[in-house]
């Protein structure tokens, strides 16, 4: 969830207990994946890329903002996110 007001407030309140996963996927890979999914549905290639670019920039900015507010930001490859989440949940079971 990217809430640029509430997110930093929570990060300041909870510090590194508040975790953000930042995907390391390059923008070009995002476009390629979108086009693969569109091709699979029989749709044409993505022509208007502004929304995707905007989301990519906002997500990057959000991670920077959250880290500055005290959150723990973990950079990971998109294929590794499930494993990272599982490890984070396991770590929480120690509390």
Secondary structure, DSSP 8 states (H G I E B T S, - for coil): ---TTHHHHHHHHHGGGSEEEEE---HHHHHHHHHHHHHHTT-------HHHHHHHHHHHHHHHHHHHTT-EEEEE-GGGHHHHHHHHHHHHTT-
